[in-house]
Amino acid sequence: MTASSTRAGRPHAAWALPGVLFFSVFAVAPMVLAFYLSFTEWNGLGDPRPVGLANWQRLLDDPRLTQSLWLTALLTVTSWAFQTVVSLLLGVWAAGRQRNRAVLSAIFFVPFLLSSTAIALLFFALLDPNFGIIQQDTLGSSSGAFLAIVFVGGWQFIPFHTLLYQGGARQIPEVLHQAAAIDGAGRYRRFFSITLPQLRNTMATSGVLMVVGSLTYFETVLILTQGGPGTDTAILPYLMYEAGFKSYDFGYASAVASFLVATATGLSLLLVRMTGFGAMRSTREGM
Amino acid sequence: MSHDTLPRPVKTDGPSAPRSAARRPRRHWTRRANPLAGLGSLLWLVVVIVPIYAMVSASLTRQDEALGRNALQPPAHPTLDNYNTVLNSGFGHFLSNTAIVAAAVVGIVLVLCVPLAYVAVRTRNRWSGAAFRLFLLGVAIPAQAVVVPLYLMIAKLNLYDSLLAVVLPTAAFAMPVAVLVLTGTLRDISEDLYEAMALDGASPLRMLFQLTVPLAKGGIGTVVIYSALQAWNGFLFPLIFTQSDGPRVLTLGLFNYVSQFGVNIPALLASVVLSGIPIFAVYLVARRALVGGLMGVGGK
């Protein structure tokens, strides 16, 4: 009786099929196809022609790959550090319910409303040496261009992550802080002993989104620096774009893309591990 | 101004000694000013406001005044000419294309992901588990990694240079996060409610529409906002899968203004301001839903 009444009314797994099929066709299959294309030569016209390991050999000998991998890693780590520190502090601060905080949080959110393209164009103009706020050639120097990309990415995405931390901080039970305050823990002590540990899930979610997100700073790089000066900001996605859609060397571009997929899959496995998303539990349990 | 809104104890509360003693620890940790944090937040306010101010003020500046002027200086002869220039170069067309893409993406994502999340939460077997893990892995696939094969597929499907070429992959790439948000929300719906409905003989379909969807409104709202923002923000797919003016979306329109306006930075910035206005309007009206929905993602 109980068995049948709980089983009754459960949807058939086939309900998931349309979604799975759609996602497989437009996201998973291309990933597999990218790997296949990395063993071919194709200039965008006609059909891809198999060339064996040629692209991979060329890629591994390409000094730009090493530089690009290093830049991608550096950009990811720097952006993560910058955005985590700022959005964690702002988010915890904004979690208080005073009115001035609500007003400021509303203003803080505004950059997120502009598209990446709009933001990249805005800073392209503001960093112009003849026009901009800083009257020097920031984008012309390699460290300047790199830092500009980190800053612009942060400017755009910190509002979003602040919001995540604000939500996370509001879910911390007040009694924890009260108990610690009664025990004589000061503000900073409570921040490190209660707030930070309680925010670890938020940090994992937000951290992985940041890391994956920094792989998508492509627009910013394309508009702000075109990978320059020289090749000093040519991160992996930009290298792929150049090989494919500027040099029409799609086989080679696919080899670069396969590197991206590998990185991304690694990150995604990390996500599953760290956040416990895989466990089919209500997150409210144990609160 | 903040004084009026703070819930202060009323006067009659004051003399009651034991009560105020009991409240002290609470007041201690919520009310005392934190000057360092206050200063930090003001600093960030400057970081946020200065570029926005510089953008708006430059967009109102006459082009002949723009160069060599300090970007923080207000315009000497404010003008709307730059906005006219932009509005006369296809801006409305690009905007409506973006709106079409956003609506289609939101529609596809909802139709596909709600049943998916429903199955992932309610029917736990090998197949639904595998489907769920597929989307977990999908969270981290960067669109850049698959753009070459997608280009090949779009060309073979004869969709190149159409809005559909932008809609389909954009929707697919919005799905993983949508599935995660929805399963997160659906898991919090009590099993008892389903059992009660099952006892009344309700079919899974009826439960979905009469129980799950109404109770998951918050999560669904988040998914609508998230996928609309994805479509709004999309650049790479339109850049590579479209070519002509017909299916050109706003982000690409903006990008093209760079070459079109060249050094006309005021017009360029006017286009950026204009591109922000529609979503800013939505933000002013639906701030609570927009912010509240996204905030929940981090708490999960």
Interface residues (C-beta under 8 A of the other chain):
Chain A: S5 T6 A8 G9 R10 P11 H12 A13 W15 A16 P18 G19 V20 F22 F23 S24 V25 F26 A27 V28 A29 P30 M31 L33 A34 L37 W42 G44 P48 V86 L89 L90 G91 W93 A94 G96 Q98 R99 N100 R101 L104 S105 A106 I107 F108 F109 V110 P111 L113 L114 S115 S116 T117 A118 L121 L122 F123 F124 A125 L126 D128 N130 F131 G132 I133 W155 F160 H161 L163 L164 Y165 Q166 G167 G168 R170 Q171 E174 H177 Q178 A181 I182 R187 R190 N201 T202 T205 S206 V208 V212 L215 T216 F218 E219 I223 L236 P237 M240 Y241 G244 F245 F250 A253 S254 A257 S258 L260 V261 A264 T265 L267 S268 L269 L271 V272 F277 G278 M280 R281 S282 T283 R284
Chain B: M1 S2 T5 L6 P25 R26 H28 W29 T30 R32 N34 A37 G40 S41 W44 L45 V47 V48 I49 V50 P51 I52 A54 M55 A58 A66 L67 G68 R69 A71 L72 I108 V111 L112 C113 P115 L116 Y118 V119 A120 V121 R122 T123 R124 N125 W127 S128 A131 F132 R133 L134 F135 L136 L137 G138 V139 A140 I141 P142 A143 Q144 A145 V146 V147 V148 P149 L150 Y151 L152 M153 L168 P169 A171 A172 F173 M175 P176 V179 L180 T183 G184 R187 D188 E191 Y194 E195 M197 A198 L199 A202 S203 P204 L205 M207 L208 W232 N233 F235 L236 I240 L250 T251 L252 L254 F255 Y257 V258 I265 L268 L269 S271 V272 S275 G276 I279 F280 Y283 R287 V291 L294 M295 G296 V297 G298 G299 K300
